[in-house]
Amino acid sequence: MIDTVLFDMDGLLLDTEPLWGESMLKVAQQHNIPITRHQFKETTGLRIYEVTDYWAVRYPWQGSTALKVAEDILDDIIASSRTNASVLKGVQDALELLKANDFKIGLASSSPSRMIDALVTHFGLRSYFDCITSADVVELGKPHPAVFLHCAKSLGASPLECLVLEDSVNGMIAGKAARMKVVVVPDELHFDDPRFSLADAKLQSMEDLDLALIQRLG
């Protein structure tokens, strides 16, 4: 029986996913890092500190450290998200539904803690979550399952009684590797990606999440 639901953040709760590329490109140009948007696919799924470490090896530049570049990207995307992002449709209702039915609710994201804290506070979502876990606190980010397992443990939940809600292939793999049920809510551009067939269910939007689906998966 599923009694715990774990959410991703970027692309699932908030439409922040496209803003990452904009902030990364803007800051890379500010630091004269010889990289274009095309190279971003080389680091898909990596945490931002891993991304800039990778750039430092593959596309070295003079001046600021990889850590400083990562922090500048975070500053930019947090500011951009506050102005340009929004809570995705169906999210608020889904959180209200889960809260009303006594599910334990966690947030398990690869984004750094300071970004998560800033945005869940800004968008008024913090009170819904019983636990918020960033991949900062584990050794490996998604597709490794560590962030989901850490969040479940913090909630006193068995992985076998957890449902993961994700929008990405890497997140889906992480949830399945944690032995959790996984429902994916991909964006329109990636909705027909055949890899999502590994998920236990696929939804058009969070508006389609209901108790009947959760009970069926459990």
Secondary structure, DSSP 8 states (H G I E B T S, - for coil): ---EEEE--BTTTBS-HHHHHHHHHHHHHHTT----GGGGGGGTT--HHHHHHHHHHHS--SSS-HHHHHHHHHHHHHHHHHHH--B-TTHHHHHHHHHHTT-EEEEEESS-HHHHHHHHHHTT-GGG-SEEEEGGGSSS-TTSTHHHHHHHHHTT--GGGEEEEESSHHHHHHHHHTT-EEEE---GGGTT-GGGGGSSEE-SSGGG--HHHHHHH-
